[in-house]
Amino acid sequence: MAGMHHIKILFLILTIGLIGCSDPINEQIKQQLVISEKRVEQLAKALNNGSVRNAVLINQYAETVLQMKPKLAPLIAQFKKDATVQGPMFLALEDRINTVKTQPNMFANKQALYDELLNIYQAADPNLYSDALSDPLNVLADMSDEQLPRINALSKSQSAKANNAQDFGTGEQLIGNPNYGQWSTGSNGMSFWAWYGVYSMMGDVFGSRRTSYNDWGRNRNYSYYNDYGRKRYSSPSQLNKQTNLENRTRKTFESRGQKFTSAYSKNRTGSSSLSSQSRTAQASANKFKSSSAAKSSYAKSSSKNASFRNSSSSTSRGFKRGK
């Protein structure tokens, strides 16, 4: 009887232990949500108190360009928002946090949701965010007719020569970035870049021709977003759209017996003086490019359209099983 009693006690202890550790994955997601949300709040404070380097430079460059070209005031004012919590990149981070909180069922699985929280955590790092702001900052530099130097990047001519790139006009650093425009499909079935709102002034004022997806993908120049930050500064649904467009365009070209070159098949040369966080993130992106693709898609998306898991977060890349 004593032996049976001891067995019952042991069974009760094991049962309680299992209940206590019933779903460690959900607990990790809750913890990471708090951490990522806090990081976004800290980024907001950094932007508000002027401690994000390239945000400060955006304001300085904007004022200089405004004096040179007052007719561009609406476009310049729009770029100044990038230095604030009203900028499209920051608002996108807040929107992604809200999606995790209010629509967790949109993710294929818990790992995909967790990966998105890690990406948001990284994207809100002030040093990484400052690097990401180099794209709109350098558009302002180009708008100054080279009176202002590019930051964190080679000059336009140096970069174009290094990449044998085509000139897609002022603002080309932002082509492909869903915070500033989108790929639209024309009547011929081919896609072209369409700017959002005021950003269309770049095409109207500077006379840039309409950019086709295939031309851009094959001949694009360097930009931070496309060569370093795409997987981090895009939501899973945005990455899904990019992959679907690429696959659709590839099939169209193959059906015509034509060669298709992916815009992301290789990294372009052009970065300089980036933070160590960006370089670590890029190494991580290359390392996990193929293995992570099936793990960070929305439930209704192809498993190939994932945000990658990164290695530079202070948290683990995957879930810890058990306690």
N, C-alpha and C positions, 0 to 999 in steps of 0.2 A: 504493500500500500504506500509505504514511504517513497519507493521508487516511482510509482505512478504519480504521486503528488509532486515530486521534483520535476517530472516530465511536463506536467500541467503548468507549473510555474515557468519553466523554460519556454514552453510554447507561448505563454502569455507575454513574456519579455520580448520574444522574437516578433510577435504580432504587433506590439506597441512600437517596436523599432521600425518595422516596415511601414506602419502608418505615418511615423514621423518623417520617413524618407520617401514617402509615396511618389512625389513628383519634383525631384530636384531641378529639372529643366525649367519648369514654370518659375521656380524661385530664382534661378539665375537670370531669367528674362526680366523678372520684376526688378532685380538688383541693377541690371544693366540699363533698364529704362530710367531709373532714378539717376544713375551716373551720366548717361547720355543727355538727359534733359538738363541736368545741372551744368554740363559742359556748354550747352547751347546758351543757357542763361549767363554763364561767365563770358562767353564770346560777346553777347549783347553789351555787357558792362565794358568790355575792352573796346568795343567800337564806340560806345558813348563817351568814354574818357580819353579817347585818342591814343590808345596804346597799340593799335594795329598799324604797323608801319606803312604798308601800301594803301591803307585807307586814308591815312594822313596825306600821302603823296597824291592820291586822287583829287582831294580837295585843292591842293596846291596847283596841280596840273590844270585842273578845271578852270581855276581863276585866270591862269595865264592864257589858256586857249580862248576863254571868253573875251579877254581884252583884244586878242588878235582877230577873232572871228565872232563878233557879237550876234550875227545872224544865226549862229548855231546854238543860241541860248537854250532852246527847248531840249535839244539833244544833250548838251553839256549838263543841264540840270538833271536829266535822267541818269547820266553816268555818276553824278555826285551822290545819288542815292545808294550806289554800290558801297560807299564808305559808311553807310548807316544801317540800322536795323530795318529800314524800308527797302533795302536793296533786294533784287530778285534772288540772289544766292542765299541770303539769310532767311528770307521768307520761305524759300524752298525747304530749308532745314526744319523750320518750325512746322511746315505742312507735313513733312515726313514723320516727325515725332507724333503729330496728331493722328496720322494714319495708323501708326503702330498702336496707339492707345485706343482708338475708336473703331478700327477696322482690322483687327488681327487676323480675321478669317480670310483676308485678301492674300495672305502669304501661303505658299505651298505647304510649308511645315514649320515647326518651331525653330529649326535650325536657320531657315531662311529669315524668319523674323529676328532672331538673335543676331545674324550677320548684318542685317540692316541697322540695328542699333549700334553695332560696332563701327560700321561705316559712318554713321552720323556722329558718333563720338570722335572719330578721327577728323572728319570734315570740320568740326567745330573747334579744333585745335587752333589757337590764334596764329601760330606760325604757318601752319598749312593754309589757313584761310587767307593770310596775307599773301602767300604765294599764288593762290588762286585768283586774287584780285589783280595780279600782274596783267592778266588779259585785258580787262577794261581800262586799266591804267595805261597800257601800251597803245591802246586804240587812241586815247587822248594824246599820247606822245606822237603818234602818226598824224593826228589831226593838226599838230603844231608845225607841220612841214619840216620835221626833224630839228626844230629849235629846242625841243625837249628830248632827252635821251630815253630810250627804252630801259625798263627796270627788270632785273632777273632774266633778261633775254638778250640775245645778240641783236644787232641792228637789222632792219628789214632786208637790206641788201646782202649782208653777211649770211643771214639765215636762208634767204632764197637761194644763194649760191651753194651753200652747204647741202641743201635738200633738192637742188634742181627743181625748185618749186615755181608754180605759176602764180602771178600776182592777181589775187581775187579782190583787190581794192581795200580801201580803208575800212577797218572793222573785221578783216578776215580772221582775226584771232577768235572771234565769237561765233563764226559759222560752225554749226554742229552742236553748239551749246544750247540746250533746251530752255535755258533761262532767258534767252534773247530772241529766239525765233524757232521755226520748225521746218521740217522738210515737207513740202506739199507736192502733190502729184498733178502734173499737167495733163492736158487732153491727149497727149501722145503717150501717156503711161509712164513717162520719166519724171523723176523728182527734182525739185529745185528749192533753194533756200528762200524762205519768206520771213522777213523780220517782223517782230512784234511792235506794234504801235509806233512810238517816236523813233525807234531804232531804224525804221525804214528811211529816215533822212540820210543815212549813210549811203544808200543806193541812189537816192534822189539828188543829194547835194554833190556827192563826189563822183557821180556818174558811173558807179560800179555796175557792170553788166550782171544779168541774172546768172546765178551760180548753179550749175547742174550738179547733182549728187555725184555722178560718175567722174566728171572733170575734177571736182574738189577732192574726192577720195583718192584719185590717182596722183594728183599734183599739189596737194595741200602743203602749206608751210607749217612750221612749229606753232603750237599754242599750248599753254599750260593745261587747259581743260582736256584737250584731245590726247595729249601725250603723257600727262601725269594724273590728272584729277577726275577723269571721266567716270570711273567706277565709284568714286566717292562722292562726287557732286551731282549725281543723278539718282533719281529714285529707281527702284526695280522696274516700275512700269515704263519709265523713260528709256531705260536700257533695253527693255523688251521691244519697244518701238524701233530703236536703232538696229537691233539685231534682225527684226522682221524686215525692215527696209533693205538691209544688206543682203539678206537671203533672197528676197524678192527680186532685187536688181541683178544679183548674180545669175538667177535662173533665166531672167530675160536675156541677158547677154549670152549665156550659154546656148539658149535656143536659137540665137542668131549666129552662133559660131564665133562670137567675139570674146575677147579676154576681159575679165573683170578683176580689178585690184581693190582690195579692201582698204578703207581709209585708216584702219587700225592694224594693218598687217605688220607695220614696223613703226618704231618711235622716230620722230623727226628730231634733227639736231637743232638746237637753238636756246636751250636753257642756260642760265648762268646765275651764280650766286643764290641758288635755291637753298632753303633750310634743310638741315639734316633730316627733318621729319619727312619732307617731300621725297628725298632720295631713298629713304628707308621704305616709304610707301610704294615707290616705283619698283624697287627690287621685289617687294612682296607681291605687287600686281603681276610682275612677270613670272614669279615662281608659282603662283596659284592660279594663273590664267585659265588653264584647262581644267584643273581639278575642282575648282569652285563653281564652274558654270552651271552645274545641275542643282545647286543647293540654295540659290537665292532668287528664285523667280516667283512671280505672283501665281496664285492657284490656277488661273486660266491661261497662263503664259507658257511658252515653250520652255523646257528645262534648260535650254542653252542660254537663257537671258538672265544671267545672275549678276548680282553685285558680289565682287570678290571679297574673301575674308582677308584681313590684313594682319600683319605680324607686329606692328608697332604700337598696338594698344596695350595698356597696362593690364587689361583683362585677357583671359584665355581666348584662343580663336574658336574653340569648340566647347561643347558642354562637358562638364565633369560628371561622370556617372557615379551616382551614389554619394556618400559623404565620407 
